[in-house]
């Protein structure tokens, strides 16, 4: 049973498929028919539809009319019969009613009739003997007409004196009417067929008028397509739409004929141009490329491939072969520049990038190109050239050393070779000249350039000759200028960091000798940071590590070198955190001032204080200046911080003056950073602070290092003279450690010289130091200047300084820096200093222990604001 049903289903599916196939064939045949056939079919369909619609409308109207006529006639007959039976119904005379109905047999159409009383009981009936007997309904239907089984039925009320007394029922035979209607239908069909034949006859005549010119036009188009003869023209026979089409077609042929002629001319010119292009590409020094954007095919000239070290046979056609060789750091930029030009954002494509040579090295290329666009402005092709710019790209124009770009490429190659298990370590030395800005500002940029050239020559000499560390060849080192006064040396093939240190020592030795710049003797001291290859994972990491080590070398005395270790990185991170916290600390008022007394050495009474800043860090506790002042100076935050220190120190000293009426006025010394001294508004700020705090200007002493003045001598001297006009005392700090000379002391309006703690520390252990201090004292006396010795920590130092005629001093022998409350206590307890009473030092973040008076120099060496810089 299931198999039989399955076969039936398959048979149905095949039949449906065959029917669908037949329909598709008909559609295909119709689609491929000529315009003449299609016009005939269109006219026949239109005519048939119009005639059919007219016939249906006519027949429908006739049928409607027949029905309406039959209905009106039957209703009239019902009224007559009803009126004739009003008496019979009124007197319940059934015989009279039947006789009245019998009179209906004269009308052959009436096949039945009936009368119902007012209670709807059948009262009298009539049946036509010659017709099919259909009994009258037992109950009358609602008043109206009904059509059923070829009969027309009517139920009509019998009314007498406005009252319904019964219902008349009549049944009429409609077969005669239907027969007449059928005859009409036959006549209409004959008329329709005749009309359709006439329409087809007329259509066949008319279609030739329409399809003839179109067929002729198609024949011309076929000839043009086959023979490629664009001089042929179609003949126009009328000015109708087909005539317009023929005119347009002929016009199109004219345009094609012109373009074809122009194309042949252009092809000839292109052929000549391609020949010239081939000759130019063969002889050009630049590589040429041509990229079809639609097909993603690209042509590279033989010269292009030879520039990368490949032979003429190694030709590529895929743009990715180009991009894959571009340095990863440049690749996306080149893609973006190409895309920008193709989108119309730039007038031409121009890009400098590194590309990998067959040898594995990267060379620098300049690529230029222009896009060819279609009528809509869309780029369809781009072609250009490639120029090798390696020589000009990797050399520093001033010193003729390799530049940063070449150095980083060389360093990257060293990192690549580092992956070899047998590879030797290498190191990066980062050199920065100390105080190079002073040379530029004082002698001019031309002199600075001469100095850089001289330094470059000495660096070359340092890595040339018998070997860097006694065994390295000349080719093992690469010297480069990174920019400004920064240089880098890549030392390869070394054994360990001792070899790198030997190179650094040799460089510093070479730089120690003076340089002659236009007859002037100038010294170029450099600081060097060393980073071993094991300390970084990338070239950038290694160079940054060497830079970090260089800054540590500067911070620990300049003119020296430091080898990078992990602790430096951690300290550098901590330094970054300090910088971030420093900005918040100024707003949060986290800084406090401590005061170290200045003492008359003869009787050890306090003559004033030096204000020293401390930072109450919310997490790290109390921080000394050496931990944040360098960061503040680098970021420029020292300017607002320095003004706050000056304002707070002046305010505090003014308050002390008010509380010590009648006593000699104490002085307050405040350090001024070189960054502050570079501000043209510094003198105005100081004058404003004195006015706001009410401090006597004569009691304010500003301490300035000689190195700060050398940063911008002209502006510094002008600012110092403003200070003197305000009656402010000036102290030159750390005298003897920098560029100071007799001529400078005569020119600068200083009142006091401060002997640096490094000289005081060596008193009694080095005779030369005592002689230097004696010379400074004699020089100060000859210039009518006071002298203050810093860092007095022992009785022996005090005795020696007093014997040499030094009048003032400060240091841990007298007191460490203390807060304002304890400073005031020292002033009021006049015997405290003479008794050697020292307050316990304040620990840094709880890490220090109380220290005896004689042991402070190794643990609590206080670093003042400017000294920390």
VENQUITA-V67884 format. One line per field, one symbol per residue. phi: phi as a letter, one per 30 degrees, with the letter a starting at -180 (. if undefined). Layout:
phi=???
This chain:
phi=.ddddddddddddddddddddddddddddddddddedddddddddddedddddddddddddddddeddddddddddddddddddcdddddchcdddddddddddddcdddcaaabcddcicdcabbbdddcddbddedbddeelcbcahicccbcbdccbhibdclbcbbbcdcdddddddddddddddddddddddddddddddddddddeddddddddddddddchcdddbdcccacdddddddddddddddddddddddddddddddddddddddddddcddcdcbbcdddchcbccdededddcicdddcccbcedddddcdeedcedddeddddddddidbdacbacacbddddjdcccbccbabdccdddiddcabbabbcdcedddccdddcideceedddddddddddddddecdddbbccccbddiddddddccjddddddddddddddddddcbjdjdbjbdddddbbcbcdkhccbbbccciccaddddddddddddddddddccchiccbcccbcbccbdddcbcbeddddddddddddddddckiibbbcdbdddddddddddddddddddddddhccbccbcdcbdddchcdclbcdbdbcdddccidcdedcbdedddddiddddddddddddddddddddeddbdjceddcbcbdcddddddddcdddddddddddciddedccbccbdddddddaddddddddddddddicdbbcchdjcbcdbddddddcddcbccdddddddcdicbddddddddddddddddchcdbbccidbbddddddddddjdcbaalddcaddbddddddddddcdcddddidcdddddchicccebdedcddcccddcdedddd
